Every structure is written in structure tokens, then in C-alpha cells.
Amino acid sequence: MQKGYKRNAKGKAVLHCFIGLFAVIVIVLVAYFWLTMDYSDKLSADTSVRPYVELTPSPEPEQVPVVAPQASAETIAEPTAISTPVVTPTPTPVPTASPTPTPAPSPTPMPTSMAAVVSPTRSDGYSLPDPSTLSASYAITSSFRSVADDYRYIELKGYAYMNDATYDAANAAVFLVLLPESSEDDSVLVLPTMTAGASGADHSGAACANAASSDFTVILDGEALENDIYSLGVVLMYPDATDPESGHIEYFRFPDNVTFTVLNSRFLSDVATTTGASAGGTAGMDLTASGADTAGVLPSATAVVQ
């Protein structure tokens, strides 16, 4: 009996809840309807509608005064453009380069044409006397091997004259003598080219006349010489001052260190240069070709080496 009573009470409670909820929904819908209705037709025609947000009016643009035109356009001064001076940058000084020192000139190698100016030589038809005891000055002042020709040629410069007031170098003949160490009997006679000033020596103190004419140049060809060590001598041929038809022949040896070596047609070193020297001994000397007439006659230098 009591269980049936409780079941009826729950059903009523649920029914009352739905009725209350329905009533709330009806009230909300009626309120929304009334709030969204347009009531503008209920207002008087004289009523002004004020907006909820009042707008701030935009400021009016500032009035620019109008400049009255001048009476004549010619009186209007043209605007003068003021040029801005361009500042020229100060140039940076360039350091002056130190001058390159000029190297000392080196000897110019002789051209291969040296072969065309080789001095004439002779190896027979003459004999050498003992060295002279008379006073003479002779020297080798320059020695140069031709690098361009692979040292096949050597150029020697020097001078030779008698220290005698009656000696005139312009009328004398000079011969260079090559003496091989293995056999000095197989000497070679060389005819130099006489050129005043070639030696570069100062002959101001010479006792003879025309001492500058005693300067000579000799060019030797290594292919014309045997492999050996050669020492040097010099022969002077000159006429007698009192009897021009007769002549004198003097032979002098250079110091022992004045030598050169030939190997495989090449000169292995230069010749040591010297200063004026004297040596002595007088004797006759036949420098002419075999069978030539030498009685009282001085042979020419060219004939000696032909």
C-alpha cells in the first residue's frame, strides 16, 4: 500500500517539473518577442533620434592664403640655384720608390764572329834565342774567354816596348810566343793586332817614342792548339836607330804565373794579368821562313807568320 503511494508521488513530481520547464520557455519566448518589436511607429513625428555614439566632426583643412599674381611675369625673379661646392678629397701622397741601383756592367761576351779575327800563328821555320838582358816593358793587361763560343777563344791585350830613347814603337813589330809545358821547343809564334790604347795602360813615363803604338790584341783559337799548359813570351823586332837597313830582335819571357791551359780545344781559365817587367839576354833570331834571305834586313811581321 505504501509502495504504491511513493510511485504515484514520483510521477507527479516529474509531471510538475515538465510543466514548470514549459512555462519558463513560454515566458522567455514572449519576452524576446516583445523586446525585438519595432516601436518607431509609436513615436511622434517631431521626435529626433539620437545615436548612441556621438561622432566627432573632422577638422576643416587650414586655409592657405592665395598669393595675388604680380603685375608682370618679367618682374618675378627666377630662383637662383645655389651650388654646393664639391669638396675635392686630398690625394694620398704616393711614397716615392727607392731607385733600383744600376748593376755594374759585366763584360759583353764576344760574338761567335771571333773566329774570323783569330790572330795568325806559326809553329815552324823559326828559332827562339835566349831571353834578352836589355831593359824592356811588357805586360798582359786583359784576358777574356768567349763564353758565347763555349770558351773556344781567348782574347789577350797588352803591350811591349824597349826602354830606350832610340826605340820607336811605331816602327817595331811585336810577336807573342806560346810555350807548351810538355815541349817548349814546339813553341807557337802569334802575330798580334797593334792598336794604340788597346791595353788601357798609361805610357806617360815610357822612355821610348810612341809607346802607345806598342799596345796589342791577340785572339787565340783553342782548336789550333794541343792539350797542354802554355807559358808566354814576347818578341820585339825593330830597326837600328843609326842603321835603318839593319835590325834588332829581342826575346823576353813573362813571369811563370802567366799561363793558360787548353783541354779539348777549350781554355780552362783566363791568363793572369801583369805589370811592366824587364828581362835580358841578346842573341840573333831567325824569324823568317826557311831559306829566306835575312842578311842585314829586318823581315816584315806579316812575312814571319805566313
C-alpha positions in Angstrom: 0.0 0.0 0.0 2.8 2.3 0.9 4.9 1.4 -2.2 2.0 2.4 -4.4 1.8 5.7 -2.7 5.5 6.5 -3.3 5.3 5.6 -7.0 2.4 8.0 -7.5 4.3 10.8 -5.8 7.3 10.4 -8.2 5.1 10.6 -11.2 3.5 13.8 -10.0 6.9 15.3 -9.3 8.1 14.6 -12.9 4.9 16.0 -14.3 5.3 19.2 -12.3 8.9 19.6 -13.5 7.9 19.4 -17.2 5.1 21.9 -16.6 7.5 24.3 -14.9 10.0 24.0 -17.6 7.4 24.6 -20.4 6.2 27.7 -18.5 9.8 29.1 -18.4 10.3 28.5 -22.1 6.9 30.3 -22.9 7.9 33.3 -20.7 11.4 33.6 -22.4 9.9 33.5 -25.9 7.2 36.1 -25.0 9.9 38.4 -23.6 12.2 38.0 -26.6 9.2 38.8 -28.9 8.3 42.0 -27.0 12.0 43.2 -26.9 12.6 42.8 -30.6 9.5 44.5 -31.8 9.9 47.9 -33.7 8.2 50.7 -31.8 9.3 53.5 -34.2 5.7 53.9 -35.4 4.6 54.7 -31.9 7.0 57.8 -31.7 5.8 61.3 -32.6 6.8 62.7 -36.0 8.7 65.6 -34.2 10.9 63.3 -32.2 14.6 63.3 -33.2 16.5 60.1 -33.0 19.8 60.5 -31.2 22.6 57.9 -32.0 24.1 56.0 -29.2 27.7 57.1 -30.3 28.3 60.8 -31.0 30.7 61.3 -33.9 33.4 64.0 -33.6 33.3 66.2 -36.7 36.6 66.2 -38.8 38.6 69.4 -38.7 38.3 71.5 -41.8 41.6 72.0 -43.7 43.7 75.1 -43.0 43.0 77.8 -45.5 46.2 78.7 -47.4 46.3 82.3 -48.3 46.2 82.9 -52.0 49.1 85.0 -53.3 48.0 87.6 -55.7 49.9 87.3 -59.0 52.3 90.1 -59.8 51.5 92.7 -62.4 54.2 91.4 -64.8 55.7 88.0 -65.0 59.0 89.6 -66.1 59.5 91.1 -62.7 59.4 87.7 -61.0 62.9 86.8 -60.1 64.0 83.3 -61.1 65.1 81.3 -58.2 68.9 81.0 -58.2 70.2 77.6 -57.6 73.0 77.6 -55.0 75.5 75.0 -56.0 77.1 73.2 -53.2 80.8 73.1 -53.7 82.1 69.6 -54.1 85.0 69.0 -51.7 87.9 67.6 -53.5 89.5 64.9 -51.4 93.1 65.4 -50.5 95.2 63.0 -52.6 97.1 60.5 -50.5 100.8 61.0 -51.3 102.3 58.0 -53.0 105.6 57.1 -51.5 108.5 57.6 -53.9 110.0 54.2 -54.7 113.7 53.9 -54.0 115.7 53.9 -57.2 116.9 50.5 -58.2 120.7 50.5 -58.1 122.1 50.1 -61.6 124.3 46.9 -61.6 127.8 47.3 -62.7 128.1 46.4 -66.4 129.5 43.0 -66.9 131.9 42.2 -69.8 129.9 41.6 -73.0 130.7 38.1 -74.4 132.5 38.2 -77.6 130.2 37.2 -80.6 130.8 33.9 -82.5 132.4 36.1 -85.2 135.6 36.0 -83.1 136.6 33.0 -85.3 137.0 35.5 -88.2 139.6 37.6 -86.3 141.8 34.9 -84.8 145.4 36.0 -84.9 147.8 34.4 -87.4 150.2 31.8 -85.9 153.3 29.9 -86.9 154.8 26.8 -85.3 157.9 26.2 -87.6 160.6 27.9 -89.6 162.0 30.0 -86.8 164.1 29.6 -83.6 163.9 31.4 -80.3 167.1 32.8 -78.8 167.9 33.1 -75.1 165.9 35.8 -73.3 167.3 39.3 -73.7 169.1 41.2 -70.9 168.1 44.6 -72.2 165.6 46.8 -70.4 162.0 46.5 -71.7 158.5 46.9 -70.5 155.8 44.3 -71.4 152.6 43.1 -69.8 149.3 41.3 -70.3 146.7 43.8 -69.1 143.4 41.9 -70.1 142.3 38.4 -70.5 138.8 37.3 -71.7 137.4 33.9 -72.7 134.5 33.8 -75.1 131.5 32.4 -73.2 129.4 32.6 -76.4 131.8 30.1 -78.1 132.0 27.7 -75.1 135.5 29.1 -74.2 137.0 28.1 -77.5 138.6 31.5 -78.0 140.5 33.8 -75.6 141.4 37.4 -76.1 144.6 38.9 -74.6 145.6 42.5 -74.5 148.9 44.0 -73.5 151.9 46.0 -74.6 155.7 45.5 -75.2 158.4 48.0 -75.9 162.1 48.7 -75.3 163.1 51.2 -72.6 165.4 53.1 -74.9 165.1 56.6 -76.2 166.1 55.4 -79.7 163.3 52.9 -79.8 160.2 53.9 -81.8 157.2 51.6 -81.1 155.5 52.9 -84.3 158.3 51.2 -86.4 158.6 48.0 -84.4 156.9 44.6 -84.7 155.6 42.6 -81.8 155.1 38.8 -81.6 153.5 36.8 -78.8 155.2 33.4 -78.1 153.2 30.4 -76.7 155.4 27.9 -74.9 153.9 24.4 -74.2 155.0 22.9 -70.9 155.5 19.5 -72.4 158.0 20.8 -75.0 159.0 24.4 -75.2 160.9 23.6 -78.4 157.5 23.3 -80.1 156.6 26.9 -79.5 153.9 28.9 -81.4 154.5 32.4 -82.8 151.4 34.6 -82.8 151.1 37.9 -84.8 149.0 40.4 -82.7 146.9 43.3 -83.9 148.6 46.5 -83.0 146.0 49.1 -81.8 147.1 52.2 -79.9 145.4 52.4 -76.5 144.2 48.7 -76.6 146.0 47.8 -73.4 144.5 50.6 -71.4 147.9 51.2 -69.8 149.4 54.7 -69.1 152.6 55.0 -71.1 153.3 58.6 -70.0 156.6 57.5 -68.3 157.9 55.5 -71.2 161.5 56.3 -72.3 160.8 55.3 -75.9 158.8 57.1 -78.6 155.2 56.4 -79.5 154.8 53.9 -76.6 151.0 53.8 -77.1 151.7 52.1 -80.5 153.1 49.1 -78.7 149.6 48.1 -77.5 148.4 44.8 -79.0 145.4 42.4 -79.1 145.7 38.7 -79.6 142.8 36.2 -80.2 143.7 32.5 -79.8 141.7 29.6 -81.1 141.7 26.5 -78.8 141.2 24.1 -81.7 144.5 25.2 -83.2 146.4 24.3 -80.0 147.3 20.9 -78.5 146.1 20.0 -75.0 148.8 21.5 -72.7 149.7 24.2 -70.3 151.2 27.2 -72.1 153.5 30.0 -70.7 154.1 33.2 -72.6 156.9 35.2 -74.1 157.2 38.2 -76.4 159.5 39.1 -79.3 160.4 42.6 -80.4 161.7 43.3 -83.9 162.9 46.9 -84.6 165.3 48.7 -86.8 168.6 50.1 -85.7 168.5 53.9 -85.0 171.8 54.6 -86.7 171.5 52.0 -89.5 167.9 51.5 -90.7 168.9 48.7 -93.0 169.8 46.5 -90.1 167.6 45.5 -87.2 167.4 44.1 -83.7 165.4 41.1 -82.4 164.8 40.8 -78.6 163.0 38.0 -76.8 161.5 38.2 -73.3 159.7 35.7 -71.1 156.6 36.6 -69.0 156.6 35.6 -65.3 156.0 32.0 -64.5 152.4 32.6 -63.4 151.3 34.0 -66.7 149.9 30.7 -68.2 146.8 29.2 -69.6 145.6 25.6 -70.1 144.0 24.1 -73.2 141.9 21.0 -72.9 139.7 19.6 -75.7 140.0 22.8 -77.6 138.8 24.9 -74.7 140.6 27.4 -72.5 140.1 26.3 -68.9 141.0 29.7 -67.3 142.0 33.3 -68.0 145.6 34.5 -68.1 146.9 36.3 -65.1 147.4 40.0 -65.8 150.8 41.6 -65.1 152.6 44.9 -64.8 155.6 46.1 -66.8 158.6 43.8 -66.4 162.2 43.5 -67.6 164.3 40.5 -68.6 167.5 40.1 -70.5 170.0 38.4 -72.9 170.8 39.3 -76.5 171.2 36.9 -79.4 170.3 36.6 -83.0 167.0 35.1 -84.0 165.8 33.9 -87.4 162.0 34.7 -87.7 161.8 34.4 -91.4 160.6 31.4 -93.4 163.1 28.7 -94.1 165.5 29.7 -96.9 164.7 33.3 -96.8 167.4 35.9 -97.2 167.9 37.6 -93.8 171.3 39.2 -94.2 171.1 42.7 -92.7 167.4 43.0 -93.5 164.6 43.2 -90.9 161.7 40.9 -92.1 158.2 42.2 -92.1 155.9 41.0 -89.3 153.4 39.6 -91.8 156.0 37.6 -93.6 157.1 35.9 -90.4 153.8 34.2 -89.7 152.7 33.5 -93.3 
